[in-house]
Amino acid sequence: MTEIHPTPEALEQFLLGQLATPEMREIARHLLTGCQRCHEVTATLWEPTDREEELSLAEDVEAVREEPRDRYDEVLDRVFQKVLAAETVVAEQRAAGRKLFAELMQISAERRHLLLSNSQRFKSWMLCECLIEESLAAGFEEPRRAVEIAKLATLAADRLQPEDGPSVEALTGLRARAWAHLGNAYRILFDLASSEQAHAVAEALVEEGPVALLDRARVLVLLASLRLDQRRFPEALQLFDRGAYIYKKLGQWHLLGRTLIQKSLVCNETGDSDSEMTLLRRALDLIDPQAEPRVFLSARHQLIKALHEGGRSREAFALLFHTRPLYLKIGDRSSLLRLRWMEGQVAFGLQRSEQAEVAFREVREGFGELGLEYEAALASLDLAGVYIVQGRTADVRLVAEETLAIFQKHNRQQEAITALLVFRDAARLDQAGLALVREVSDFLKRARNNPELHFPPSS
């Protein structure tokens, strides 16, 4: 892994105690490795903040010159003491916010809005931060709940006043993030119109300002994800690049890594597999698998997928083998289904049809039990591909009928149903080939986020 150093700007913010707790810990861990380069930078940045410290340092000028490293360690010790004190305060505030959040979730939806709008006790900065975090965490498992919690976050943020937080800049940033996360929750729910409206509020707040660079970057990257789902790829790339530039400038390496993962999705959509894999490998260098195992797994999963889709199934299999323990360690059903699905796809790429068939059957059943008909349909199409290769036309017809029936029952997206009707009719005539299966599968992936598409697609 390439050694990553915090930027001078990030080191200065560290010395002033102005970074969020995870970033403070990250830089502290780096400094404790004994990095001489960063020690020299922080030594030039440190300035005593009160008269007592200034006199103390003045008296020790000669000692500093003779023993710069010892003096540096003394200064760093004071910094760590301040960081520890600040972390203690933040931890207490966060605990209070979590307690309010738990209390809020115990009551009816109507009363939640009433309390957030009127109760002084629920007028809490940290409660708003907790709501934003919970909305993000709920996103892919419970998207409707994510939307509801994000709505509460916007309500809580819009009620706060400058005196309730560190600064006007921080308050505006908090409001912008709350609205951007509401937009992101709507995006995950595939309500792109509502997502656009929420992001418009977040953008307006950022433009009116003042907003800290870190908050600005977070809003930009969430908007970029919407542009990606809208298939507005040039805009998505530009927004991801702007966010990445800010993260790099601030030394926010883990956030930079996350952004590179998201940017790689644009490359996947545009068929630039080489750039996709380059971005993913850079991201994996920046993400700490111990601190952010889910993010690290997401990057690994995408890299495995990119290798497989690029015709490099043997490399994909090797990386999948080494990543399997991480899937199992995280252990939620979504991660396990993604593992099994990828195992099936890689097995199919290696012409191990029987293994692929078993995997696709399990995945289709799992997604069906979760009520995820889109994923179940895509797994069914993968299963149909196995049957086509094996010449099992009767099974192809059965899968086509079952998939269409399930989709019609749970989904009203007409063009997606049209695509499955075309596949069903071809299967009935024993004319469904792998090319058609891939065309229908690709269309379903695209149409999910773009109901304006028509099948067969024009491009």
C-alpha positions in Angstrom: 0.0 0.0 0.0 1.3 3.5 -0.9 2.1 5.6 2.2 -0.5 8.4 2.5 0.5 11.5 4.5 -2.1 14.0 5.8 -1.9 17.4 4.0 -0.5 20.4 5.8 -4.1 21.8 6.0 -5.3 18.6 7.6 -2.4 18.6 10.1 -3.2 22.3 11.0 -6.8 21.4 11.6 -5.7 18.5 13.7 -3.5 20.7 15.9 -6.4 23.1 16.4 -8.8 20.3 17.2 -11.1 21.3 14.3 -11.6 17.9 12.6 -14.3 15.3 13.2 -13.4 12.5 15.7 -12.7 9.8 13.1 -10.3 12.2 11.2 -8.6 13.2 14.4 -8.0 9.5 15.3 -6.7 8.8 11.8 -4.1 11.5 11.9 -3.2 10.6 15.4 -2.5 7.0 14.4 -0.4 8.2 11.5 1.7 10.5 13.8 2.2 7.7 16.3 4.0 5.7 13.6 6.8 8.1 13.9 6.5 9.8 10.5 9.3 12.3 10.5 7.9 14.2 7.5 4.7 15.0 9.3 6.4 15.6 12.6 8.4 18.4 10.9 5.3 19.9 9.3 3.3 20.0 12.6 6.3 21.4 14.5 6.2 24.5 12.1 2.4 24.8 12.5 2.2 24.7 16.3 1.6 28.0 18.0 0.8 28.3 21.7 -2.7 29.6 22.3 -2.3 31.3 25.7 0.2 33.5 27.5 1.2 30.8 29.9 2.1 28.3 27.2 3.9 31.1 25.3 6.2 31.9 28.3 6.8 28.2 28.9 7.9 27.7 25.3 10.0 30.8 25.3 11.9 29.6 28.4 12.6 26.3 26.6 13.9 27.7 23.3 17.4 26.3 23.9 16.0 22.9 24.9 13.9 22.9 21.8 17.0 23.5 19.6 19.0 20.9 21.4 16.3 18.2 21.6 13.7 19.1 18.9 12.1 15.6 19.0 11.6 15.6 22.7 10.1 19.0 22.6 7.9 18.0 19.7 6.7 15.0 21.7 5.8 17.3 24.6 3.8 19.6 22.3 2.1 16.5 20.8 1.2 15.2 24.2 -0.6 18.5 24.9 -2.4 18.2 21.6 -3.5 14.7 22.5 -4.8 15.8 25.9 -6.9 18.5 24.2 -8.1 16.0 21.6 -9.1 13.6 24.4 -11.0 16.3 26.3 -12.7 17.3 23.1 -13.6 13.7 22.3 -15.0 13.3 25.8 -17.3 16.2 25.3 -18.4 15.0 21.8 -19.0 11.5 23.2 -21.2 12.9 25.9 -23.1 15.0 23.4 -23.5 12.0 21.0 -24.8 9.8 23.8 -27.4 12.5 24.6 -28.3 12.7 20.9 -28.6 8.9 20.7 -30.9 8.9 23.7 -33.1 11.5 22.1 -33.1 9.5 18.9 -34.2 6.3 20.6 -36.9 8.1 22.4 -38.1 9.7 19.2 -38.3 6.4 17.4 -40.6 5.0 20.2 -43.5 7.3 19.4 -45.8 7.7 16.5 -44.7 9.5 13.3 -47.2 12.3 13.8 -45.9 13.0 17.3 -42.2 12.9 16.1 -42.9 15.8 13.8 -44.7 17.7 16.6 -41.8 17.2 19.1 -39.2 18.2 16.6 -41.2 21.3 15.7 -42.1 22.5 19.2 -40.1 20.7 22.0 -37.1 22.6 23.2 -35.6 19.3 24.5 -35.6 17.9 21.0 -33.9 21.0 19.5 -30.5 19.2 19.4 -27.6 19.5 17.0 -26.4 16.0 17.8 -29.9 14.5 17.4 -29.8 15.9 13.9 -26.4 14.3 13.2 -27.8 11.0 14.6 -30.8 11.2 12.2 -28.5 11.8 9.2 -26.3 8.8 10.2 -29.4 6.5 10.8 -30.9 7.5 7.4 -27.6 6.6 5.7 -27.4 3.3 7.5 -31.0 2.3 6.7 -30.6 3.2 3.1 -30.0 -0.2 1.4 -31.8 -2.4 3.9 -34.9 -0.2 4.6 -35.1 2.5 2.0 -38.5 3.8 3.0 -37.4 4.1 6.6 -34.3 6.0 5.4 -36.6 8.5 3.7 -38.7 9.0 6.8 -35.6 9.5 9.1 -34.0 11.9 6.6 -37.2 14.0 6.6 -36.9 14.2 10.4 -33.3 15.3 10.0 -34.3 18.2 7.7 -37.0 19.2 10.2 -34.5 19.1 13.0 -31.8 21.0 11.1 -34.1 23.7 9.8 -35.2 24.5 13.4 -31.7 25.0 14.7 -30.3 28.5 15.2 -26.6 29.7 15.0 -26.4 29.8 18.8 -27.3 26.1 18.9 -24.0 25.1 17.2 -20.4 26.0 16.6 -21.0 28.6 13.8 -23.2 29.8 11.1 -21.0 28.0 8.6 -21.5 24.7 10.5 -25.2 25.2 10.7 -25.6 25.9 7.0 -23.5 22.8 6.3 -25.6 20.6 8.6 -28.8 21.8 6.9 -27.3 21.2 3.4 -26.2 17.7 4.5 -29.6 16.8 5.9 -31.3 17.8 2.6 -28.7 16.0 0.5 -29.2 12.8 2.6 -33.0 13.1 2.1 -32.2 13.3 -1.7 -30.0 10.3 -1.4 -32.6 8.3 0.5 -35.2 9.1 -2.3 -32.6 8.1 -4.9 -32.1 4.7 -3.2 -35.9 4.3 -3.2 -35.8 5.1 -7.0 -37.9 8.2 -6.6 -35.6 10.4 -8.7 -38.0 13.3 -9.0 -38.2 13.8 -5.2 -34.5 13.2 -5.0 -33.9 16.1 -7.4 -36.1 18.4 -5.4 -34.3 17.6 -2.1 -30.9 18.1 -3.7 -32.1 21.4 -5.1 -32.6 22.7 -1.5 -29.2 21.3 -0.5 -27.5 23.0 -3.5 -29.2 26.4 -2.7 -27.9 26.2 0.9 -24.4 25.5 -0.3 -24.5 28.3 -2.9 -25.9 30.8 -0.3 -23.3 29.7 2.2 -21.1 30.0 4.1 -20.4 26.2 4.1 -17.2 24.4 5.1 -15.3 22.6 2.4 -15.9 19.2 4.0 -19.7 19.7 4.0 -19.6 21.1 0.5 -17.8 18.0 -0.7 -20.3 15.6 1.0 -23.2 17.4 -0.7 -21.4 17.3 -4.1 -20.7 13.6 -3.9 -24.3 12.7 -3.0 -25.6 14.8 -5.9 -23.1 13.0 -8.2 -24.7 9.7 -7.2 -28.1 11.1 -8.3 -26.6 12.2 -11.6 -25.2 8.7 -12.1 -28.6 7.1 -11.6 -30.0 9.7 -14.0 -27.4 8.5 -16.5 -26.1 12.1 -16.7 -22.5 10.7 -16.7 -20.5 13.9 -17.6 -22.1 15.8 -14.8 -21.6 12.9 -12.4 -17.9 12.7 -13.3 -17.5 16.4 -12.8 -19.2 16.3 -9.4 -17.2 13.3 -8.2 -14.0 15.0 -9.3 -14.9 18.2 -7.4 -15.6 16.2 -4.3 -12.5 14.2 -4.6 -10.4 17.3 -5.1 -11.7 18.8 -1.8 -11.2 15.5 0.1 -7.6 15.3 -1.2 -7.0 18.9 -0.2 -8.3 18.3 3.3 -6.5 15.0 3.7 -9.7 13.1 4.0 -8.3 9.9 2.5 -11.1 7.5 3.5 -13.7 9.8 2.0 -11.6 10.2 -1.1 -11.5 6.4 -1.3 -15.3 6.2 -1.0 -15.6 8.8 -3.8 -13.3 6.9 -6.1 -15.5 3.8 -5.6 -18.6 5.8 -6.7 -16.7 7.3 -9.6 -15.8 3.9 -10.8 -19.5 3.1 -11.3 -19.6 5.8 -13.9 -16.7 4.1 -15.7 -18.6 0.8 -15.5 -21.7 2.3 -17.0 -19.7 3.9 -19.9 -17.8 0.7 -20.6 -14.4 2.1 -19.5 -13.3 -1.0 -17.6 -9.6 -0.1 -17.4 -10.4 3.2 -15.7 -12.9 1.4 -13.4 -10.4 -1.1 -12.2 -7.7 1.6 -11.7 -10.0 3.7 -9.6 -11.1 0.7 -7.5 -7.5 -0.3 -6.8 -6.7 3.2 -5.8 -9.7 3.2 -3.5 -8.7 0.0 -1.9 -5.3 1.5 -1.1 -7.0 4.4 0.7 -9.7 2.5 2.7 -8.9 0.9 6.0 -10.6 -2.6 6.0 -10.6 -2.7 9.8 -12.2 0.7 10.2 -14.6 0.5 7.2 -15.1 -3.2 6.4 -18.3 -2.6 4.4 -16.8 0.1 2.2 -13.7 -2.1 1.6 -15.9 -5.0 0.7 -18.0 -2.9 -1.7 -14.8 -1.9 -3.5 -13.5 -5.5 -3.6 -16.9 -6.7 -4.9 -16.9 -4.1 -7.7 -13.4 -5.1 -8.7 -14.3 -8.7 -8.8 -17.3 -7.8 -10.9 -15.2 -5.7 -13.3 -12.7 -8.5 -13.7 -15.4 -11.0 -14.5 -17.2 -8.6 -16.9 -13.9 -7.9 -18.6 -13.4 -11.6 -19.4 -10.9 -12.2 -16.6 -13.0 -14.7 -14.7 -10.0 -16.6 -13.4 -8.6 -13.4 -11.7 -12.1 -12.7 -10.5 -12.3 -16.2 -9.0 -9.0 -15.8 -7.2 -9.9 -12.4 -5.7 -13.4 -13.7 -4.8 -11.7 -16.6 -2.9 -9.6 -14.2 -0.8 -12.6 -11.9 -0.2 -15.0 -14.6 0.8 -14.1 -14.4 4.6 -15.0 -10.7 4.6 -18.4 -11.4 3.1 -19.0 -14.0 5.8 -17.6 -11.8 8.6 -20.1 -9.0 7.8 -22.7 -11.7 7.6 -25.9 -9.8 6.8 -28.2 -11.4 4.2 -27.6 -8.8 1.6 -23.9 -9.3 1.7 -24.3 -13.1 1.6 -26.6 -13.0 -1.4 -24.2 -10.7 -3.2 -21.4 -13.2 -2.5 -23.5 -16.1 -3.8 -24.6 -14.2 -6.9 -21.0 -13.3 -7.7 -19.9 -16.9 -7.2 -22.6 -18.0 -9.7 -21.5 -15.4 -12.3 -17.8 -16.3 -11.9 -18.6 -20.0 -12.1 -20.6 -19.4 -15.3 -17.7 -17.4 -16.8 -15.4 -20.4 -16.0 -18.0 -22.7 -17.8 -18.9 -24.4 -14.5 -22.6 -24.5 -15.4 -23.8 -26.8 -12.6 -22.2 -24.6 -9.9 -23.7 -21.5 -11.5 -27.2 -23.1 -11.6 -27.2 -23.9 -7.9 -26.0 -20.4 -7.0 -28.5 -18.6 -9.2 -31.4 -20.7 -7.9 -30.4 -19.8 -4.3 -30.0 -16.1 -5.1 -33.4 -15.9 -6.9 -35.1 -17.6 -4.0 -33.4 -15.3 -1.5 -34.3 -12.1 -3.3 -37.8 -13.4 -3.7 -38.2 -13.9 0.0 -37.0 -10.3 0.6 -39.5 -9.0 -1.8 -36.8 -7.6 -4.2 -38.5 -8.6 -7.5 -35.9 -6.6 -9.6 -33.0 -8.6 -8.2 -35.0 -11.8 -8.4 -35.7 -11.1 -12.1 -32.0 -10.4 -12.8 -31.0 -13.7 -11.0 -33.7 -15.5 -13.0 -32.2 -14.2 -16.3 -28.8 -15.4 -15.2 -30.4 -18.8 -14.5 -32.0 -18.8 -17.9 -28.6 -18.2 -19.4 -27.3 -21.4 -17.8 -30.2 -23.4 -19.2 -29.7 -21.9 -22.7 -26.0 -23.0 -22.7 -27.2 -26.5 -21.5 -29.9 -26.7 -24.2 -32.7 -27.0 -21.6 -35.3 -25.2 -23.6 -38.2 -26.4 -21.4 -36.5 -24.9 -18.3 -35.9 -21.7 -20.2 -39.6 -21.4 -20.9 -40.5 -22.1 -17.3 -38.1 -19.5 -15.9 -39.4 -16.9 -18.4 -43.0 -17.5 -17.4 -42.2 -17.4 -13.7 -40.2 -14.3 -13.9 -42.8 -12.4 -15.9 -45.6 -13.5 -13.5 -43.7 -12.3 -10.4 -42.7 -9.1 -12.0 -46.2 -8.3 -13.2 -47.6 -8.9 -9.7 -45.2 -6.6 -7.9 -44.0 -4.0 -10.4 -45.9 -1.6 -12.7 -43.0 -0.4 -14.8 -44.4 -1.2 -18.2 -41.3 -1.1 -20.3 -39.6 -3.6 -18.0 -42.6 -5.9 -18.3 -42.4 -5.4 -22.1 -38.8 -6.6 -22.1 -39.8 -9.7 -20.1 -42.7 -10.3 -22.5 -40.3 -10.3 -25.4 -38.1 -12.8 -23.6 -41.1 -15.0 -22.6 -42.4 -15.0 -26.2 -38.9 -15.9 -27.6 -38.6 -18.7 -25.0 -42.0 -20.1 -26.0 -40.7 -20.4 -29.6 -37.3 -21.9 -28.3 -35.6 -18.8 -29.8 -34.3 -17.2 -26.6 -30.5 -17.0 -26.9 -27.8 -15.6 -24.6 -27.7 -12.4 -26.6 -31.4 -11.7 -25.8 -31.0 -12.7 -22.1 -28.1 -10.1 -21.8 -30.1 -7.5 -23.7 -33.1 -7.9 -21.4 -30.9 -8.0 -18.3 -29.0 -4.9 -19.3 -32.3 -3.1 -20.0 -33.8 -4.0 -16.6 -30.7 -2.5 -14.9 -31.0 0.7 -16.9 -34.8 1.0 -16.7 -34.8 0.7 -13.0 -33.5 4.2 -12.6 -34.9 5.6 -15.9 -38.6 4.8 -16.5 -38.5 6.8 -19.7 -36.4 4.2 -21.5 -38.2 2.0 -24.1 -37.6 -1.6 -25.0 -35.9 -2.4 -27.3 -33.5 0.4 -26.5 -32.5 2.7 -29.2 -28.8 2.5 -28.3 
